[in-house]
Amino acid sequence: MSQTSPEIVLVPRGEGGHFLPAALGWMGKRITVTAHPGAANHLLCLPVLDFVRLGFPEANGRLDILEPGDIENLRSGRAALVLDLSNEGPGLHAPTFDALHRNLDGLDIPRTRVILVSQNRLLRLDYERHYGEGLRFWTFEFFPLQVALWLDAEAGPRLFAEHPLDRTGYAPLARDSGPPRFLCQNAALRWHRVLLYRWFQLNGMDRDGLISFHGIGPDNPKSGGIDVFHAPPEIAAAFAPLLADVGAWIPRQAQRIDAPAQGGDLVLTLDSQAYANCDLTVISETDFFELGVERVTEKSLKAAAMGLPFVTVGAPRAVARLSELGFHTFGSLVDHHYDLIADPMERLPQVFRAIETAWADCKADRAAWRRLAREQAEANVAHARRGLLRQLDRVMVAPLVERMVRFTETGTIVH
C-alpha cells in the first residue's frame, strides 16, 4: 500500500441501509461516495439489512438492485460487490448461502468478487469448512461503532446532537442509600431472556433487580420472535423446570424500567439513572443459543461504558471481546469462565452460577464490593469517553480500510 493512500470509491446501490459508507464518513476516512465511479476500481455497496433476504426469490436475493454496468465491472475485476450486513451477525445458514450462490452463478458473477461484511467473526471459518473457497468475508460492527462515537466526549456531540447523552453528575457505584440492586434490561423476545427472567423469579432475585422484560403482549413489537409455548426440543429438554407452566408467569404487558425511546430507536439511548441506582449489571445480549456466532453488540458497550461490574448473557468470548476493546472486566469480582464455553446448553448454567455468586458477594458486603470495583469502574467510564473510539479504529476500522485500499490500488480482494 502506498504512503499516501488513494481515496476509496464506494458506489451505493439501493435505498437505505448503507451502513459502511455512513460509518467511514463519520470516521473521516478518505472515501468518495458516488453513483458513477468512472474507470476507477470501486466497491459496489449493496445493503442487505436482513441476512435471510439474500435467499429470497424477490429481487433475485437483492442482486436485482445492481445496474447492468455493475455486472460487467464485477466480471472484469474493476468492481467488488460488498454485501453490507454490518448491522447483523448471522451464523452459517446453508439454504441462504445456497440461494446466494445460485443467484451469483446465474448472473455469472464470480464468488471471489463478492464480500460479505457482517459482525460475526466466525462466519468465514464455518463457510469455508462447508463450501471451501468462495465468498470473501470481512468483519465490521456498525452499531458498536455508532455507540462508541456517541459515547465519545468529542465525536458524540458533533455527530449526534439530536441524540444528546446526558451524563451530568453520573458516577458508578456512588449511591449510598437503599439496598443493593442489580440491573438487567431485555427487549426483543429470545429464549435466553425468557429463561433468565424465570430464573430470577425462581431464585427470588427479581426482588433485588431493576429488570425490564417486554413479554408477549401487544405492547412489545418484537414479541413474535419466538413461540414461548413451543420451545425447541433441545432447549425444552435442558431447561424444562424453567419453562414449566410458562403461560402462568410470562408477562402479557411490558415490564419497563425506562420510558419508551423516541421513534423506537434503542441504539442511541442510555438510562444513566438506572445504572446509577445499581451495583451490578446483567448484560442480556442479542445472541446466546445461535451456534457459530462470536460478537458483542452495542448493548455490551453501553453497559461496560457505565462502569458497573457485569455478567454477560451472550455469545462465547463476549467478555473477551470487551477486554480486547480496552474495558476492564472485573475478574476479581465476577467469575467469567463461562465466557469460553461454546455449547450454550453448558454455558447458561455457568452464567447463572456467575450471577448468583457475584450477587451474593455484593449483598454480603456491599462496601467491600464497591471498594474492589471502583477503580476499574471509573476507568471504564473514562475509557468510553476518551479511548474506546480510538481502540475500535485500531482493531476494526483501520484493518477494513486497509483491505479496501488494497483493492483500490491492485484489484486484489483479501480476507
Contacts in CASP RR format, 6 or more apart in sequence:
PFRMAT RR
TARGET T0000
AUTHOR 0000-0000-0000
METHOD contacts of the structure
MODEL  1
MSQTSPEIVLVPRGEGGHFLPAALGWMGKRITVTAHPGAANHLLCLPVLD
FVRLGFPEANGRLDILEPGDIENLRSGRAALVLDLSNEGPGLHAPTFDAL
HRNLDGLDIPRTRVILVSQNRLLRLDYERHYGEGLRFWTFEFFPLQVALW
LDAEAGPRLFAEHPLDRTGYAPLARDSGPPRFLCQNAALRWHRVLLYRWF
QLNGMDRDGLISFHGIGPDNPKSGGIDVFHAPPEIAAAFAPLLADVGAWI
PRQAQRIDAPAQGGDLVLTLDSQAYANCDLTVISETDFFELGVERVTEKS
LKAAAMGLPFVTVGAPRAVARLSELGFHTFGSLVDHHYDLIADPMERLPQ
VFRAIETAWADCKADRAAWRRLAREQAEANVAHARRGLLRQLDRVMVAPL
VERMVRFTETGTIVH
1 402 0 8 1.000
1 405 0 8 1.000
1 406 0 8 1.000
1 409 0 8 1.000
2 409 0 8 1.000
5 30 0 8 1.000
5 401 0 8 1.000
5 405 0 8 1.000
6 30 0 8 1.000
6 405 0 8 1.000
6 408 0 8 1.000
6 409 0 8 1.000
7 30 0 8 1.000
7 31 0 8 1.000
7 32 0 8 1.000
7 408 0 8 1.000
8 24 0 8 1.000
8 29 0 8 1.000
8 30 0 8 1.000
8 31 0 8 1.000
8 32 0 8 1.000
8 43 0 8 1.000
8 401 0 8 1.000
8 404 0 8 1.000
8 405 0 8 1.000
8 408 0 8 1.000
9 31 0 8 1.000
9 32 0 8 1.000
9 34 0 8 1.000
9 37 0 8 1.000
9 40 0 8 1.000
9 41 0 8 1.000
9 42 0 8 1.000
9 43 0 8 1.000
9 408 0 8 1.000
10 20 0 8 1.000
10 21 0 8 1.000
10 24 0 8 1.000
10 31 0 8 1.000
10 32 0 8 1.000
10 33 0 8 1.000
10 34 0 8 1.000
10 42 0 8 1.000
10 43 0 8 1.000
10 45 0 8 1.000
11 33 0 8 1.000
11 34 0 8 1.000
11 35 0 8 1.000
11 37 0 8 1.000
11 42 0 8 1.000
11 43 0 8 1.000
11 44 0 8 1.000
11 45 0 8 1.000
11 70 0 8 1.000
11 79 0 8 1.000
12 18 0 8 1.000
12 21 0 8 1.000
12 33 0 8 1.000
12 35 0 8 1.000
12 45 0 8 1.000
12 47 0 8 1.000
13 44 0 8 1.000
13 45 0 8 1.000
13 46 0 8 1.000
13 65 0 8 1.000
13 66 0 8 1.000
13 67 0 8 1.000
13 70 0 8 1.000
14 46 0 8 1.000
14 47 0 8 1.000
14 65 0 8 1.000
16 47 0 8 1.000
16 49 0 8 1.000
17 47 0 8 1.000
17 49 0 8 1.000
17 84 0 8 1.000
17 87 0 8 1.000
18 45 0 8 1.000
18 47 0 8 1.000
18 84 0 8 1.000
19 47 0 8 1.000
19 84 0 8 1.000
19 86 0 8 1.000
19 87 0 8 1.000
19 140 0 8 1.000
19 142 0 8 1.000
20 45 0 8 1.000
20 82 0 8 1.000
20 84 0 8 1.000
20 86 0 8 1.000
20 117 0 8 1.000
20 140 0 8 1.000
20 142 0 8 1.000
21 31 0 8 1.000
21 33 0 8 1.000
21 45 0 8 1.000
22 142 0 8 1.000
23 86 0 8 1.000
23 140 0 8 1.000
23 142 0 8 1.000
23 145 0 8 1.000
23 146 0 8 1.000
23 397 0 8 1.000
24 31 0 8 1.000
24 397 0 8 1.000
24 401 0 8 1.000
25 31 0 8 1.000
26 145 0 8 1.000
26 146 0 8 1.000
26 149 0 8 1.000
26 155 0 8 1.000
26 159 0 8 1.000
27 145 0 8 1.000
27 149 0 8 1.000
27 393 0 8 1.000
27 397 0 8 1.000
29 397 0 8 1.000
29 401 0 8 1.000
37 79 0 8 1.000
39 78 0 8 1.000
40 78 0 8 1.000
40 408 0 8 1.000
41 77 0 8 1.000
41 78 0 8 1.000
41 79 0 8 1.000
41 80 0 8 1.000
41 407 0 8 1.000
41 408 0 8 1.000
41 409 0 8 1.000
41 411 0 8 1.000
42 73 0 8 1.000
42 78 0 8 1.000
42 79 0 8 1.000
42 80 0 8 1.000
42 408 0 8 1.000
43 79 0 8 1.000
43 80 0 8 1.000
43 82 0 8 1.000
43 115 0 8 1.000
43 404 0 8 1.000
43 407 0 8 1.000
44 66 0 8 1.000
44 70 0 8 1.000
44 73 0 8 1.000
44 74 0 8 1.000
44 79 0 8 1.000
44 80 0 8 1.000
44 81 0 8 1.000
44 82 0 8 1.000
45 82 0 8 1.000
45 84 0 8 1.000
46 62 0 8 1.000
46 63 0 8 1.000
46 65 0 8 1.000
46 66 0 8 1.000
46 81 0 8 1.000
46 82 0 8 1.000
46 83 0 8 1.000
46 84 0 8 1.000
47 62 0 8 1.000
47 84 0 8 1.000
48 54 0 8 1.000
48 62 0 8 1.000
48 83 0 8 1.000
48 84 0 8 1.000
48 85 0 8 1.000
48 88 0 8 1.000
49 85 0 8 1.000
49 87 0 8 1.000
50 88 0 8 1.000
51 85 0 8 1.000
51 88 0 8 1.000
51 89 0 8 1.000
51 90 0 8 1.000
51 93 0 8 1.000
51 96 0 8 1.000
51 118 0 8 1.000
52 93 0 8 1.000
52 96 0 8 1.000
53 61 0 8 1.000
53 62 0 8 1.000
54 61 0 8 1.000
54 62 0 8 1.000
54 83 0 8 1.000
54 96 0 8 1.000
54 97 0 8 1.000
54 99 0 8 1.000
54 100 0 8 1.000
55 61 0 8 1.000
55 95 0 8 1.000
55 96 0 8 1.000
55 99 0 8 1.000
55 100 0 8 1.000
55 103 0 8 1.000
56 62 0 8 1.000
56 99 0 8 1.000
59 65 0 8 1.000
60 103 0 8 1.000
60 107 0 8 1.000
61 99 0 8 1.000
61 100 0 8 1.000
61 103 0 8 1.000
62 83 0 8 1.000
63 103 0 8 1.000
63 104 0 8 1.000
63 107 0 8 1.000
63 109 0 8 1.000
66 81 0 8 1.000
70 79 0 8 1.000
70 81 0 8 1.000
71 107 0 8 1.000
71 108 0 8 1.000
71 109 0 8 1.000
73 79 0 8 1.000
74 80 0 8 1.000
74 81 0 8 1.000
74 109 0 8 1.000
74 110 0 8 1.000
74 113 0 8 1.000
75 108 0 8 1.000
75 109 0 8 1.000
75 110 0 8 1.000
75 113 0 8 1.000
77 113 0 8 1.000
77 411 0 8 1.000
79 113 0 8 1.000
80 113 0 8 1.000
80 114 0 8 1.000
80 115 0 8 1.000
80 407 0 8 1.000
80 411 0 8 1.000
80 413 0 8 1.000
81 109 0 8 1.000
81 113 0 8 1.000
81 114 0 8 1.000
81 115 0 8 1.000
82 115 0 8 1.000
82 117 0 8 1.000
83 114 0 8 1.000
83 115 0 8 1.000
83 116 0 8 1.000
83 117 0 8 1.000
84 117 0 8 1.000
85 116 0 8 1.000
85 117 0 8 1.000
85 118 0 8 1.000
85 119 0 8 1.000
86 117 0 8 1.000
86 118 0 8 1.000
86 119 0 8 1.000
86 140 0 8 1.000
86 141 0 8 1.000
86 142 0 8 1.000
87 119 0 8 1.000
87 142 0 8 1.000
87 143 0 8 1.000
88 118 0 8 1.000
88 119 0 8 1.000
89 118 0 8 1.000
89 119 0 8 1.000
89 120 0 8 1.000
89 123 0 8 1.000
89 287 0 8 1.000
89 293 0 8 1.000
89 295 0 8 1.000
90 118 0 8 1.000
90 120 0 8 1.000
90 123 0 8 1.000
90 293 0 8 1.000
91 120 0 8 1.000
91 122 0 8 1.000
91 123 0 8 1.000
91 126 0 8 1.000
91 290 0 8 1.000
91 291 0 8 1.000
91 292 0 8 1.000
91 293 0 8 1.000
92 123 0 8 1.000
92 126 0 8 1.000
92 127 0 8 1.000
92 130 0 8 1.000
92 292 0 8 1.000
94 130 0 8 1.000
97 127 0 8 1.000
97 130 0 8 1.000
97 131 0 8 1.000
97 135 0 8 1.000
100 135 0 8 1.000
101 111 0 8 1.000
101 131 0 8 1.000
104 110 0 8 1.000
104 111 0 8 1.000
104 114 0 8 1.000
111 134 0 8 1.000
111 135 0 8 1.000
112 133 0 8 1.000
112 134 0 8 1.000
112 135 0 8 1.000
112 136 0 8 1.000
112 413 0 8 1.000
113 413 0 8 1.000
114 135 0 8 1.000
114 136 0 8 1.000
115 135 0 8 1.000
115 136 0 8 1.000
115 137 0 8 1.000
115 138 0 8 1.000
115 413 0 8 1.000
116 123 0 8 1.000
116 135 0 8 1.000
116 136 0 8 1.000
116 137 0 8 1.000
116 138 0 8 1.000
117 137 0 8 1.000
117 138 0 8 1.000
117 139 0 8 1.000
117 140 0 8 1.000
117 400 0 8 1.000
118 137 0 8 1.000
118 139 0 8 1.000
118 140 0 8 1.000
119 139 0 8 1.000
119 140 0 8 1.000
119 141 0 8 1.000
119 142 0 8 1.000
119 144 0 8 1.000
119 295 0 8 1.000
119 297 0 8 1.000
120 139 0 8 1.000
120 292 0 8 1.000
120 293 0 8 1.000
120 294 0 8 1.000
120 295 0 8 1.000
121 139 0 8 1.000
121 294 0 8 1.000
121 295 0 8 1.000
122 292 0 8 1.000
122 293 0 8 1.000
122 294 0 8 1.000
123 137 0 8 1.000
123 292 0 8 1.000
124 137 0 8 1.000
124 415 0 8 1.000
126 292 0 8 1.000
127 134 0 8 1.000
127 135 0 8 1.000
127 137 0 8 1.000
128 134 0 8 1.000
136 413 0 8 1.000
136 414 0 8 1.000
136 415 0 8 1.000
137 415 0 8 1.000
138 400 0 8 1.000
138 403 0 8 1.000
138 415 0 8 1.000
139 396 0 8 1.000
139 400 0 8 1.000
140 396 0 8 1.000
140 397 0 8 1.000
140 400 0 8 1.000
141 295 0 8 1.000
141 296 0 8 1.000
141 297 0 8 1.000
141 396 0 8 1.000
143 267 0 8 1.000
143 297 0 8 1.000
143 298 0 8 1.000
144 296 0 8 1.000
144 297 0 8 1.000
144 298 0 8 1.000
144 301 0 8 1.000
144 392 0 8 1.000
145 392 0 8 1.000
145 396 0 8 1.000
145 397 0 8 1.000
146 267 0 8 1.000
146 268 0 8 1.000
146 298 0 8 1.000
147 267 0 8 1.000
147 268 0 8 1.000
147 298 0 8 1.000
147 301 0 8 1.000
147 302 0 8 1.000
148 301 0 8 1.000
148 384 0 8 1.000
148 388 0 8 1.000
148 389 0 8 1.000
148 392 0 8 1.000
149 155 0 8 1.000
149 156 0 8 1.000
149 159 0 8 1.000
149 160 0 8 1.000
149 389 0 8 1.000
150 156 0 8 1.000
150 159 0 8 1.000
150 160 0 8 1.000
150 163 0 8 1.000
150 165 0 8 1.000
150 268 0 8 1.000
151 165 0 8 1.000
151 301 0 8 1.000
151 302 0 8 1.000
151 305 0 8 1.000
151 384 0 8 1.000
151 385 0 8 1.000
151 388 0 8 1.000
151 389 0 8 1.000
152 384 0 8 1.000
152 385 0 8 1.000
152 386 0 8 1.000
152 387 0 8 1.000
152 388 0 8 1.000
152 389 0 8 1.000
153 385 0 8 1.000
153 386 0 8 1.000
155 389 0 8 1.000
156 165 0 8 1.000
157 164 0 8 1.000
160 268 0 8 1.000
163 265 0 8 1.000
163 268 0 8 1.000
163 269 0 8 1.000
165 268 0 8 1.000
165 270 0 8 1.000
166 272 0 8 1.000
167 272 0 8 1.000
170 272 0 8 1.000
170 275 0 8 1.000
170 276 0 8 1.000
170 306 0 8 1.000
170 381 0 8 1.000
171 276 0 8 1.000
171 378 0 8 1.000
171 381 0 8 1.000
172 275 0 8 1.000
172 276 0 8 1.000
172 306 0 8 1.000
172 307 0 8 1.000
172 308 0 8 1.000
172 373 0 8 1.000
172 374 0 8 1.000
172 377 0 8 1.000
172 378 0 8 1.000
172 380 0 8 1.000
172 381 0 8 1.000
173 279 0 8 1.000
173 307 0 8 1.000
173 308 0 8 1.000
173 370 0 8 1.000
173 373 0 8 1.000
173 374 0 8 1.000
173 377 0 8 1.000
174 276 0 8 1.000
175 276 0 8 1.000
175 277 0 8 1.000
179 208 0 8 1.000
180 208 0 8 1.000
180 279 0 8 1.000
180 362 0 8 1.000
180 363 0 8 1.000
180 366 0 8 1.000
181 208 0 8 1.000
181 209 0 8 1.000
181 210 0 8 1.000
181 277 0 8 1.000
181 278 0 8 1.000
181 279 0 8 1.000
182 205 0 8 1.000
182 208 0 8 1.000
182 209 0 8 1.000
182 210 0 8 1.000
182 278 0 8 1.000
182 279 0 8 1.000
182 280 0 8 1.000
182 281 0 8 1.000
182 282 0 8 1.000
182 359 0 8 1.000
182 362 0 8 1.000
183 209 0 8 1.000
183 210 0 8 1.000
183 211 0 8 1.000
183 257 0 8 1.000
183 274 0 8 1.000
183 275 0 8 1.000
183 277 0 8 1.000
183 278 0 8 1.000
183 280 0 8 1.000
183 281 0 8 1.000
183 282 0 8 1.000
183 308 0 8 1.000
184 196 0 8 1.000
184 200 0 8 1.000
184 209 0 8 1.000
184 210 0 8 1.000
184 211 0 8 1.000
184 212 0 8 1.000
184 281 0 8 1.000
184 282 0 8 1.000
184 284 0 8 1.000
185 211 0 8 1.000
185 212 0 8 1.000
185 257 0 8 1.000
185 271 0 8 1.000
185 274 0 8 1.000
185 284 0 8 1.000
185 299 0 8 1.000
186 193 0 8 1.000
186 196 0 8 1.000
186 197 0 8 1.000
186 211 0 8 1.000
186 212 0 8 1.000
186 213 0 8 1.000
186 214 0 8 1.000
186 284 0 8 1.000
187 212 0 8 1.000
187 214 0 8 1.000
187 220 0 8 1.000
187 222 0 8 1.000
187 266 0 8 1.000
188 214 0 8 1.000
188 222 0 8 1.000
188 225 0 8 1.000
188 286 0 8 1.000
189 214 0 8 1.000
189 215 0 8 1.000
189 216 0 8 1.000
189 220 0 8 1.000
189 222 0 8 1.000
189 223 0 8 1.000
189 224 0 8 1.000
189 225 0 8 1.000
189 226 0 8 1.000
189 228 0 8 1.000
190 225 0 8 1.000
190 226 0 8 1.000
190 286 0 8 1.000
190 288 0 8 1.000
191 226 0 8 1.000
191 231 0 8 1.000
191 232 0 8 1.000
191 235 0 8 1.000
191 288 0 8 1.000
191 289 0 8 1.000
192 284 0 8 1.000
192 288 0 8 1.000
192 289 0 8 1.000
192 313 0 8 1.000
192 314 0 8 1.000
192 344 0 8 1.000
192 348 0 8 1.000
193 213 0 8 1.000
193 284 0 8 1.000
193 313 0 8 1.000
194 226 0 8 1.000
194 228 0 8 1.000
194 243 0 8 1.000
194 246 0 8 1.000
194 250 0 8 1.000
195 235 0 8 1.000
195 239 0 8 1.000
195 242 0 8 1.000
195 243 0 8 1.000
195 348 0 8 1.000
196 282 0 8 1.000
196 284 0 8 1.000
196 313 0 8 1.000
197 211 0 8 1.000
197 213 0 8 1.000
198 242 0 8 1.000
198 243 0 8 1.000
198 246 0 8 1.000
198 249 0 8 1.000
199 205 0 8 1.000
199 242 0 8 1.000
199 352 0 8 1.000
200 206 0 8 1.000
200 209 0 8 1.000
200 211 0 8 1.000
201 249 0 8 1.000
202 241 0 8 1.000
202 242 0 8 1.000
203 356 0 8 1.000
205 355 0 8 1.000
205 356 0 8 1.000
205 359 0 8 1.000
208 359 0 8 1.000
208 363 0 8 1.000
209 278 0 8 1.000
210 257 0 8 1.000
210 274 0 8 1.000
210 277 0 8 1.000
210 278 0 8 1.000
211 255 0 8 1.000
211 257 0 8 1.000
212 254 0 8 1.000
212 255 0 8 1.000
212 256 0 8 1.000
212 257 0 8 1.000
212 258 0 8 1.000
213 251 0 8 1.000
213 254 0 8 1.000
213 255 0 8 1.000
214 220 0 8 1.000
214 222 0 8 1.000
214 223 0 8 1.000
214 251 0 8 1.000
214 254 0 8 1.000
214 255 0 8 1.000
214 256 0 8 1.000
215 223 0 8 1.000
215 250 0 8 1.000
215 251 0 8 1.000
215 252 0 8 1.000
215 253 0 8 1.000
215 254 0 8 1.000
215 255 0 8 1.000
216 223 0 8 1.000
216 224 0 8 1.000
216 228 0 8 1.000
216 250 0 8 1.000
216 251 0 8 1.000
216 252 0 8 1.000
217 223 0 8 1.000
217 251 0 8 1.000
217 252 0 8 1.000
217 253 0 8 1.000
217 254 0 8 1.000
219 253 0 8 1.000
219 254 0 8 1.000
220 254 0 8 1.000
228 246 0 8 1.000
228 247 0 8 1.000
228 250 0 8 1.000
229 246 0 8 1.000
229 247 0 8 1.000
231 239 0 8 1.000
231 243 0 8 1.000
232 289 0 8 1.000
234 345 0 8 1.000
235 243 0 8 1.000
235 289 0 8 1.000
236 243 0 8 1.000
238 345 0 8 1.000
238 348 0 8 1.000
239 348 0 8 1.000
257 271 0 8 1.000
257 274 0 8 1.000
258 269 0 8 1.000
258 271 0 8 1.000
258 274 0 8 1.000
261 269 0 8 1.000
267 298 0 8 1.000
270 302 0 8 1.000
270 306 0 8 1.000
272 306 0 8 1.000
275 281 0 8 1.000
275 306 0 8 1.000
275 307 0 8 1.000
275 308 0 8 1.000
278 308 0 8 1.000
279 308 0 8 1.000
279 309 0 8 1.000
279 362 0 8 1.000
279 366 0 8 1.000
279 369 0 8 1.000
279 370 0 8 1.000
280 308 0 8 1.000
280 309 0 8 1.000
280 310 0 8 1.000
280 311 0 8 1.000
280 358 0 8 1.000
280 359 0 8 1.000
280 362 0 8 1.000
281 303 0 8 1.000
281 306 0 8 1.000
281 308 0 8 1.000
281 309 0 8 1.000
281 310 0 8 1.000
281 311 0 8 1.000
282 310 0 8 1.000
282 311 0 8 1.000
282 313 0 8 1.000
282 355 0 8 1.000
283 299 0 8 1.000
283 300 0 8 1.000
283 303 0 8 1.000
283 310 0 8 1.000
283 311 0 8 1.000
283 312 0 8 1.000
283 313 0 8 1.000
283 314 0 8 1.000
283 318 0 8 1.000
284 299 0 8 1.000
284 313 0 8 1.000
284 314 0 8 1.000
285 296 0 8 1.000
285 297 0 8 1.000
285 299 0 8 1.000
285 300 0 8 1.000
285 312 0 8 1.000
285 313 0 8 1.000
285 314 0 8 1.000
285 315 0 8 1.000
285 318 0 8 1.000
286 297 0 8 1.000
286 299 0 8 1.000
286 314 0 8 1.000
287 293 0 8 1.000
287 295 0 8 1.000
287 314 0 8 1.000
287 315 0 8 1.000
288 313 0 8 1.000
288 314 0 8 1.000
288 315 0 8 1.000
288 344 0 8 1.000
288 347 0 8 1.000
288 348 0 8 1.000
289 344 0 8 1.000
290 315 0 8 1.000
291 344 0 8 1.000
293 315 0 8 1.000
294 315 0 8 1.000
294 316 0 8 1.000
294 317 0 8 1.000
294 321 0 8 1.000
295 315 0 8 1.000
295 318 0 8 1.000
295 321 0 8 1.000
296 312 0 8 1.000
296 315 0 8 1.000
296 318 0 8 1.000
296 321 0 8 1.000
296 322 0 8 1.000
300 312 0 8 1.000
300 318 0 8 1.000
300 321 0 8 1.000
300 322 0 8 1.000
301 322 0 8 1.000
301 325 0 8 1.000
301 384 0 8 1.000
301 388 0 8 1.000
303 310 0 8 1.000
304 310 0 8 1.000
304 322 0 8 1.000
304 327 0 8 1.000
304 380 0 8 1.000
304 384 0 8 1.000
305 380 0 8 1.000
305 381 0 8 1.000
305 383 0 8 1.000
305 384 0 8 1.000
305 388 0 8 1.000
306 380 0 8 1.000
306 381 0 8 1.000
307 376 0 8 1.000
307 377 0 8 1.000
307 378 0 8 1.000
307 380 0 8 1.000
307 381 0 8 1.000
308 373 0 8 1.000
308 377 0 8 1.000
309 330 0 8 1.000
309 333 0 8 1.000
309 334 0 8 1.000
309 358 0 8 1.000
309 369 0 8 1.000
309 373 0 8 1.000
309 376 0 8 1.000
309 377 0 8 1.000
310 329 0 8 1.000
310 330 0 8 1.000
310 334 0 8 1.000
311 334 0 8 1.000
311 336 0 8 1.000
311 351 0 8 1.000
311 354 0 8 1.000
311 355 0 8 1.000
311 358 0 8 1.000
312 318 0 8 1.000
312 319 0 8 1.000
312 322 0 8 1.000
312 336 0 8 1.000
312 339 0 8 1.000
312 351 0 8 1.000
313 348 0 8 1.000
313 351 0 8 1.000
314 351 0 8 1.000
316 339 0 8 1.000
316 340 0 8 1.000
316 341 0 8 1.000
316 342 0 8 1.000
316 347 0 8 1.000
317 339 0 8 1.000
317 340 0 8 1.000
318 339 0 8 1.000
319 329 0 8 1.000
319 336 0 8 1.000
319 339 0 8 1.000
320 339 0 8 1.000
320 340 0 8 1.000
322 329 0 8 1.000
323 329 0 8 1.000
324 395 0 8 1.000
325 388 0 8 1.000
325 391 0 8 1.000
325 392 0 8 1.000
325 395 0 8 1.000
326 383 0 8 1.000
326 387 0 8 1.000
326 388 0 8 1.000
326 391 0 8 1.000
327 380 0 8 1.000
327 383 0 8 1.000
327 388 0 8 1.000
328 376 0 8 1.000
328 377 0 8 1.000
328 379 0 8 1.000
328 380 0 8 1.000
329 336 0 8 1.000
330 373 0 8 1.000
330 376 0 8 1.000
332 372 0 8 1.000
333 358 0 8 1.000
333 361 0 8 1.000
333 369 0 8 1.000
333 372 0 8 1.000
333 373 0 8 1.000
334 354 0 8 1.000
334 358 0 8 1.000
335 353 0 8 1.000
335 354 0 8 1.000
335 357 0 8 1.000
335 358 0 8 1.000
336 354 0 8 1.000
337 350 0 8 1.000
337 354 0 8 1.000
338 347 0 8 1.000
338 350 0 8 1.000
338 351 0 8 1.000
338 353 0 8 1.000
338 354 0 8 1.000
341 347 0 8 1.000
341 350 0 8 1.000
361 369 0 8 1.000
362 369 0 8 1.000
403 413 0 8 1.000
403 414 0 8 1.000
406 412 0 8 1.000
406 414 0 8 1.000
407 413 0 8 1.000
END
